[in-house]
Amino acid sequence: MTTKAMLQFVSRDKEMPAKRGAEARRQDFREIYDDFNDEKAAAQAGRCSQCGVPFCQTHCPLQNNIPDWLMLTAEGRMQEAYEISAATNTFPEICGRICPQDRLCEGNCVIEKGFESVTIGAVERHITETAFENGWVKPPQPMSERGESIGIIGAGPAGLSAAEQLRRQGYQITIYDRYDRVGGLLIYGIPGFKLEKEVVARREALLREGGIEFVLNCHIGSDISFDEIKKKHDAVLIATGVYKARQIDLAGQTETDDQMVAALDFLTASNRRGLGDTVAEYESGQLNVKGKNIVVIGGGDTAMDCVRTAIRQDAKSVSCVYRRDRANMPGSAREVMNAEEEGVAFEWLSQPTGLSRDKNGKVNGVICQRSRLGAADASGRQRPEPITDSEYTLDADMVIMALGFDPEDMPNMFHEPRLKVSRWGTIGIDWRSMMTSVDGVFAAGDIVRGASLVVWGIRDGRDAATHIDEWLTRQAAEKADASIQQAQHAGI
């Protein structure tokens, strides 16, 4: 039943939380948006139309009950709002910050045409921050303990969300990760201006308090074999993500060009410095953009992270080259707007074709060619077509390639030949059970679906947890039945 607090979209405009000015936010890596206060959150939540078919919910990978927690927020029932939000989302404070709401929930809001969408992400963040302030967010606390142990490879969104769900069921959880901190790309891939690292550390502390064990700086295949992990645990979940940078062939490029940098290397170095680490590649100047002309190739959210990071590191100029137009850019429109405000120049409908060099052989520019959009390709998107005699050169002291990620060499990475891979190089699973070709070994997240959004990693982790629980419960029941039959056969 709709309350008086709702249906305010006809009389109240959409508002986002206050955003720091572009010049101020260029100076640091703090988050750029403030949190709503209770009054603002309630007012914006009250714009929801409480429609019968909530497209915001159906277009959310987690199927979050968005209209319900918006209504509860509008009524000031914040603890109930948090409980509804947390019922479907393991990390709502993270999704509220980094999800591309303009492409997902907000972008599919039914009141968007003519009235602008409901502000969903910022309200989601406010609900969870309110919950943390009031002590409503608790570590996973099982009703009873189970003896089975589960090994999870990867401490990113998929692995952490699966671990939290399985720990609530009482399983003994150990997470292995090659990094020295918990969080995966949440820590090393996403800049602080979108997600401050304290937010991830706060969740890590809760998971540790709930009894989840972490084994960090652990490389599977060298520090411990995959077979050892499998023997040590009753079930294994692979949730390593994908990290292998896609390449682009440019005329004049050589294997020794240290000015050609992979996006994740650049972002990891920046995040490590922000965490207080000494980064040799930065100190040597290879990943230091200060005073340099920077060209980023790519149009996704990773490219936006790179250009906005380069701005904050005081680059001389920052350009983003993308072969399609603004409307067809895969990255968040909100991120593009923020980048433009901060001083990034976008080269739309432009394809990089080669490199120019100075008299000493150093790269000093990216040769580009203008393009136009032609007929649609197999994906349904218009294919960019080069325009004859439209070449031009962008000054570039460093070129950052943000073209996406592929899986590393599976299954050789784990030295487990029984792991079957898909034709895309990802781990193959039975989607009905999320089990791999190896009995008792499951997989979830980007290592299965390819490079995707954090919210999809969370969804996959939660789904994998459900399937692992079902499989282990079935295994336990079968063992119990076998013991009973054996006892009956022996006449006990």
Residue, then its C-alpha position, 0 to 999 in steps of 0.5 A: m500500500t502506497t504511503k503519503a511519503m511516496l509519489q513525490f516525483v511530480s513535485r520534487d526534483k531529483e537531487m544527488p548528494a553534494k559534490r566537491g568542486a572539480e578543482a578541489r577534488r583534482q587535488d586528492f583521492r577522497e570520494i567526491y560525493d558527500d553522504f545524504n543526511d536523513e532528511k535529504a535521503a527521505a526526500q529523494a526516496g519519497r520520489c519513488s512511484q512504487c510502480g507495480v513492475p519495478f524495472c529498477q529491481t529487474h535490471c539490478p543483477l542482485q534483484n535488490n528490493i529497491p522500492d521497498w527500502l526506498m519506501l522505508t527510508a522515506e518513512g524514516r524506518m532506517q533499520e528495516a530499510y537496511e535489513i531489506s537491503a542487506a537481505t539481497n546485497t552482501f556489500p550495499e555500501i560498496c554498490g551504492r558507491i561504484c555501481p553504474q546506476d545510470r546504466l542499471c537501476e536508475g537508468n531503467c526507472v519508469i519515471e526517468k522520462g520527463f521527471e528524471s530517475v529516483t536517486i537510488g545509489a546514494v540512498e543505498r549508501h546512506i542506508t548502510e552508512t546509517a546502519f554502520e553508525n548505529g551498530w546494525v551491521k554485524p559479522p556473519q554469525p551462524m546459528s550452529e557450526r558445521g564441520e565441513s571446510i571450504g577453500i575460496i581462491g580469490a578475496g575479491p567481490a565474488g569470493l568475499s560474498a560467497a564466504e560471507q554467505l557460507r559462513r552464515q551457514g556455519y561452514q569453516i571458511t579459508i580464503y586464499d589470495r595472491y595480494d597482500r590485502v583483502g579486496g582484490l580490485l576493490i583495493y587495487g583496481i578502483p581508485g579512492f575517489k570512487l571507493e575509499k579503502e577504509v570502506v573495504a577494510r571495515r567489511e574485512a574486519l567484520l568477516r574476520e570477526g565472524g571467523i573467516e580465515f585469510v591466507l594472503n600473499c599466497h600464489i596457487g601453484s607455487d606457495i601451495s598447489f591446487d591439489e593441496i587446497k582440494k585435499k584440505h577442504d570439502a569444497v573449493l570455489i575459484a573466484t580469482g577474477v581476470y587480470k590479463a590486459r588486452q592488447i592493441d596493435l599500433a604501427g611502430q610499437t615495439e616490445t621494449d616500449d616502456q611508455m605503453v602501460a596496462a591500465l591495471d598496472f597503472l591503477t595498482a601502482s596509484n592505489r598502493r601509493g595511496l595505501g602507503d606502499t613504496v612502488a618502484e615503478y612509480e619512483s623510477g618514473q615509469l608509472n609516474v605521470k606528473g608533467k606528462n601528456i597522457v593518452v588513455i585508449g578505451g571507453g569503459d569504466t577502467a578507462m575513466d578510472c585511469v584518466r581521472t587518476a592521471i588528472r590527480q597525479d598532475a599530468k600535463s594533459v589527459s586525453c581519452v581516445y574512443r572509437r565510438d561516440r559518447a552515446n555508445m560509450p560502455g562506461s558510466a555517463r556519470e563518470v564521463m561527466n565527472a572526468e570532463e569536469e576535472g579536465v579530461a579531453f575526450e576524442w570521440l569517434s577516433q581510432p588509434t593506429g600508430l605511434s610517433r617518436d622523437k629523434n631519440g626514438k621515444v614515443n611522443g604521440v599517438i597517431c589517430q584516425r577519425s571514424r564514423l558509425g556504420a552498420a550494426d555488427a553482430s553485437g547490435r552496435q554500430r561498427p566504427e568505420p575509418i574516414t579516409d585522410s583524417e589522421y592526426t597526432l595526439d601528444a603522448d609521453m605515456v599511453i595507457m591501454a584500458l581495453g579490458f581484461d582476459p583470463e590468464d592461462m587456465p588451467n595451467m595457472f593452477h597446474e590442474p589439467r582437469l579444469k575445462v575452459s570455455r572457448w573464451g578462456t574462462i573456467g567452464i562450469d555447469w550453470r545449474s550448479m556452478m560446478t567445474s569439470v572437477d567434482g567439488v570445485f566451483a567457480a564464480g565471478d569474472i573468471v567464469r563470465g569474463a570481465s564484468l561489474v562488481v555487482w555481478g561478482i557479488r551476485d555470482g558469489r552469492d549464487a555459488a554459496t547456495h550451490i555449494d551449500e546444497w552440494l555439501t548438504r547432499q553429500a552429508a546426507e548420502k554419507a549418513d545414508a551409507s553409514i546407516q545401510q552399512a550398519q544395518h547390513a552388519g546387523i548393528 
